Structures are given as structure tokens and as C-alpha cells.
């Protein structure tokens, strides 16, 4: 998965924490547990075997195990260990779950374990003391920091996707959105999208719109325009190049769709961004 595809996972971010805890044990045997939210378990000490859907993975100190909502999982270890774990929900734009959207692997190695542990301990302290000022803000900040470290570790490992053993029936639309985000530059039709999930085009449109409030093609167009907006803000690419990268035919079509969506032409938007970036608030002459 390319870095560009991750740009779709943008705010606003919504975080809900349901459990934040640290657990030590002499041996471990958890079988077929199911939770309504993600179980995110960091291995501080010990070596764990974790299984879901007949697929087994090993987790070692510095690794995070990710157990999806509503999916049975098991964990076992013959030796002692300590886990920093939480039950949490995380949503980004369009109420997407980024861990589901990008099919993050069941076990992720953290690049900076000491930083992860430090942030988690602060998160747990805030969770346990309801008297903290701005407690919800601190919880959200801590959870987002941990999520960034998990996604960075996954990306550093080459962004390996979890297998279908970790999928539930309702995940097919999540897989479709993930494929759309990867293929923004391609010419995709309604039929192409329907074939990716093996559904009739009309049924897909109805079911998808019922869940997300817009059809798959409308969401694809929104994703392309959002990507073009980001490229205008962050690069000096030409309109033709941006149109090609976003699957928007050509510069003329990009201008038409951009104006319809954002109320301004791409060039005007870029000029506004450029002027804003050039302002020196505390420069000479102020």
C-alpha cells in the first residue's frame, strides 16, 4: 500500500475508550473471547500465541495485537507476561474505522516501545482519575498518539494486510473502500466496483448509500477531489498531473468538479493557500 493511500484517513477523528488497563500473569489461556470494540493489546513482557479464524500469530515484547470487534480470538502463553491493553473505538472521516479500512495486520511491531509505554501509562493514569481537567481531551490525545505509532509501525513493516480469516460478513464495504483509496488514479466504473464485492450494481448502490449516505461512485469522486485538494496544498504539481493522479480525466474536468464541490477553482484555491503560507505574523513591519 502506498503512502498516498493513507491520506484518506483524515479527520475529524472520534475516539471512544471503554477499557484501559495493565495486566500481569504467570501463564495465559484466553479462548474464543468476543468484544464489541477493538482490543488493542501491547506486549510489554512475554511471548504470546494469538489465533482468530484458524490463523495463528506470535507476539513478542514491543508488539501490539489487534483483535477486531465481534470476532472471536484466543491468546495463550506458557510463561509469565505483562500486557498494556485497551478496548477502544476509533473513527475518521465519513465514520470509517482506519484499522478496518486499511486491513492492518493482527500483530504490529512498535518502532519506539519506550515511547508507546510512556504514552500508555499517562493514558491509564488519566483513565483512572476522573478528576483530571480536560480528561476527555487528554484521553483522545493519548489514544491518537498510540494509534499513530501502531500505523507507523505497520507502514514501516511494508503495510502487510490481514487475511480474510479476520473478516466478518459486514466487512465487504470496508474492503471496497480500501480498494477505492488504492486505485484513485484508475478509471473505475460502477460495474468495476460491484465486481470487487461480487454484488449487483443496483443492489450495491442502495446498500452502500443506506450505510454511508452516498453511492460508491459518489464516494469515489469525493475521495478523488479530497486527494486533489491535498496535492494542491502540498505540492507544485500541475493541474494535468494532479488530475491524472486522482483519476479525474484532465485539468478541465478537475476544474469543473473542484468548483462544484468547493466553490472555487483549483488555481484560486492554490493561490489562497500560497498567500496564507507566506504570511509572517511576527515578521518585520508588523
C-alpha positions in Angstrom: 0.0 0.0 0.0 1.4 3.4 -0.9 1.8 6.3 1.5 -0.6 8.3 -0.7 -3.5 5.9 0.0 -3.2 6.6 3.7 -4.2 10.3 3.0 -7.9 9.2 3.0 -7.7 8.5 6.8 -8.2 12.1 7.8 -10.2 13.9 10.5 -12.4 14.7 12.1 -11.4 11.9 14.5 -13.6 10.3 17.0 -12.2 8.3 19.9 -14.0 6.2 22.5 -12.2 4.3 25.2 -14.1 1.5 27.0 -11.2 -0.1 29.0 -7.6 1.0 29.7 -5.7 -1.5 31.8 -2.4 -3.2 32.6 -2.4 -7.0 33.4 0.3 -9.3 34.5 0.0 -13.1 34.6 2.1 -16.3 35.3 0.5 -18.1 32.3 -2.2 -17.2 29.9 -5.2 -19.0 28.4 -7.9 -16.9 26.7 -10.2 -18.8 24.4 -12.8 -17.5 21.9 -13.4 -14.2 23.5 -15.6 -11.6 21.7 -15.8 -7.9 22.4 -17.9 -5.2 20.6 -14.9 -2.9 20.1 -11.2 -3.3 19.2 -9.0 -5.0 21.7 -5.5 -3.4 21.4 -3.0 -5.3 23.5 0.6 -4.3 23.8 3.0 -7.0 24.9 5.4 -5.5 27.5 6.7 -8.9 28.7 6.1 -12.4 27.5 5.7 -14.4 24.2 2.1 -14.9 23.1 0.4 -17.1 20.5 -2.8 -15.4 19.3 -5.4 -17.0 17.0 -8.5 -16.0 15.1 -10.4 -17.7 12.3 -7.9 -20.6 12.3 -4.9 -18.3 11.7 -2.2 -18.1 14.4 0.4 -15.4 15.0 3.2 -14.8 17.5 3.5 -11.6 19.5 6.7 -10.6 21.5 7.7 -7.7 23.7 7.2 -4.4 21.7 4.4 -5.9 19.6 0.7 -4.9 19.6 -2.1 -7.4 19.0 -5.2 -6.1 17.2 -8.4 -8.0 17.8 -11.3 -6.7 15.6 -14.8 -6.1 17.0 -17.2 -9.1 17.1 -14.5 -11.6 16.0 -13.6 -14.5 18.4 -10.0 -14.6 19.4 -7.7 -16.6 21.6 -4.4 -15.9 23.3 -2.1 -18.3 25.1 1.3 -18.4 26.8 3.1 -20.9 29.0 5.3 -18.2 30.6 4.7 -15.0 32.6 4.0 -11.7 30.9 2.5 -8.2 31.2 0.1 -6.5 28.7 -0.9 -2.9 28.4 -4.3 -3.2 26.8 -7.4 -1.3 25.9 -10.9 -1.7 24.4 -11.4 1.2 22.0 -13.2 2.6 19.0 -11.6 4.9 16.5 -13.3 6.6 13.6 -12.0 9.1 11.0 -13.7 10.9 8.0 -17.0 9.5 6.9 -17.1 7.4 10.1 -14.5 5.0 8.8 -12.6 2.7 11.1 -9.0 3.2 9.9 -7.8 -0.1 11.3 -10.5 -1.9 9.3 -10.2 0.4 6.2 -6.5 -0.4 5.8 -6.8 -4.0 6.9 -3.9 -3.5 9.5 -2.2 -6.8 10.3 -3.1 -8.7 13.5 0.3 -8.1 15.1 2.3 -4.9 14.6 5.8 -4.2 15.9 6.2 -0.7 17.5 9.2 1.3 16.4 9.7 3.0 19.7 8.4 0.8 22.5 9.5 3.1 25.3 7.5 6.0 23.9 4.5 3.7 23.5 4.7 2.6 27.1 5.1 6.1 28.3 2.1 7.4 26.5 0.0 4.4 27.6 0.9 4.9 31.3 -0.2 8.5 31.0 -3.4 7.4 29.3 -4.1 4.8 32.0 -3.5 7.4 34.7 -6.0 9.8 33.1 -8.5 7.0 32.6 -8.3 6.0 36.3 -8.7 9.5 37.7 -11.9 11.3 36.7 -10.9 14.5 38.4 -8.4 15.4 35.7 -9.2 18.7 34.0 -9.8 18.3 30.2 -9.9 14.5 30.8 -11.6 13.7 27.5 -9.2 15.8 25.6 -6.3 14.0 27.2 -7.8 10.6 26.5 -8.3 11.5 22.9 -4.8 12.9 22.5 -3.2 9.8 24.1 -5.3 7.3 22.0 -4.4 9.2 18.8 -0.7 9.1 19.7 -0.8 5.4 20.2 -2.8 4.8 17.0 -0.2 6.9 15.1 2.6 4.6 16.5 0.7 1.5 15.5 0.0 2.7 12.0 3.6 3.9 11.6 4.9 0.5 12.8 2.6 -1.3 10.3 3.7 1.0 7.5 7.4 0.5 8.3 6.8 -3.2 8.0 5.5 -2.8 4.5 1.8 -2.4 5.3 1.0 -6.1 5.3 -2.7 -6.7 5.2 -4.5 -9.1 7.4 -6.1 -12.1 5.7 -9.8 -12.9 5.2 -9.6 -15.0 8.3 -10.1 -11.8 10.2 -13.1 -10.6 8.1 -16.8 -10.5 9.1 -19.7 -10.5 6.7 -20.2 -6.8 7.1 -16.6 -6.0 6.1 -17.1 -6.2 2.3 -17.8 -2.5 2.0 -14.7 -1.7 4.1 -12.7 -3.8 1.7 -14.3 -2.0 -1.3 -13.5 1.5 0.2 -9.9 0.3 0.8 -9.6 -0.7 -2.8 -11.1 2.6 -4.0 -8.5 4.5 -2.0 -5.7 2.5 -3.5 -6.9 2.9 -7.1 -7.9 6.6 -7.3 -5.9 7.1 -10.5 -7.7 4.3 -12.3 -10.8 4.6 -14.5 -13.3 2.7 -12.4 -17.0 2.1 -13.4 -20.0 1.1 -11.3 -19.5 -2.4 -12.7 -15.9 -2.5 -11.7 -16.8 -1.6 -8.1 -19.7 -4.1 -8.0 -17.4 -6.8 -9.2 -14.9 -6.2 -6.4 -17.5 -7.3 -3.9 -19.5 -9.6 -6.2 -22.7 -7.7 -6.0 -25.3 -6.4 -8.4 -24.6 -2.7 -9.2 -28.1 -1.5 -8.2 -28.1 -3.5 -5.0 -24.6 -2.2 -4.2 -25.7 1.4 -4.8 -28.7 1.0 -2.5 -27.0 -0.9 0.3 -23.9 1.3 0.2 -25.9 4.6 0.2 -28.0 3.3 3.1 -24.8 2.7 5.2 -22.7 5.8 4.1 -25.2 8.3 2.8 -23.8 8.3 -0.8 -23.3 5.8 -3.6 -19.9 4.1 -4.2 -19.2 6.3 -7.3 -20.1 9.4 -5.4 -17.7 8.4 -2.6 -15.0 7.7 -5.1 -15.5 11.2 -6.6 -15.3 12.7 -3.1 -12.1 10.8 -2.4 -10.6 11.9 -5.7 -11.4 15.6 -5.0 -10.2 15.4 -1.5 -6.9 13.9 -2.8 -6.6 16.7 -5.4 -7.2 19.3 -2.7 -4.3 17.8 -0.6 -2.0 17.8 -3.7 -2.8 21.4 -4.4 -1.9 22.3 -0.8 1.2 20.3 -0.5 2.8 20.0 -4.0 3.7 22.1 -7.0 2.3 19.5 -9.4 0.5 20.8 -12.5 -3.3 20.6 -12.8 -2.8 17.9 -15.5 -0.6 15.9 -13.2 -3.0 16.2 -10.3 -5.9 15.2 -12.5 -4.1 12.1 -13.6 -3.1 11.1 -10.1 -6.7 11.4 -9.0 -8.4 9.7 -11.9 -10.2 13.0 -12.9 -9.6 12.7 -16.7 -7.9 16.0 -17.3 -7.4 19.6 -15.9 -10.6 20.8 -17.4 -12.7 18.1 -15.7 -10.8 18.7 -12.4 -11.6 22.4 -12.5 -15.3 21.7 -13.2 -15.6 19.1 -10.4 -13.5 21.1 -7.9 -15.5 24.2 -8.5 -18.7 22.3 -8.0 -17.5 20.7 -4.7 -15.5 23.6 -3.1 -16.9 26.7 -4.7 -13.6 27.8 -6.1 -11.3 26.8 -9.0 -8.1 24.8 -8.2 -5.8 27.7 -9.2 -7.7 30.1 -7.0 -7.6 27.7 -4.1 -3.9 27.2 -4.5 -3.2 30.9 -4.6 -5.2 31.4 -1.4 -3.2 28.6 0.3 0.1 30.1 -1.0 -0.8 33.6 0.4 -1.8 32.1 3.7 1.5 30.2 3.9 3.6 33.2 3.0 2.2 35.4 5.8 4.8 36.1 8.5 2.7 37.0 11.5 5.7 38.3 13.6 7.9 39.5 10.7 9.4 42.9 10.3 7.0 45.7 9.7 4.1 44.1 11.6 
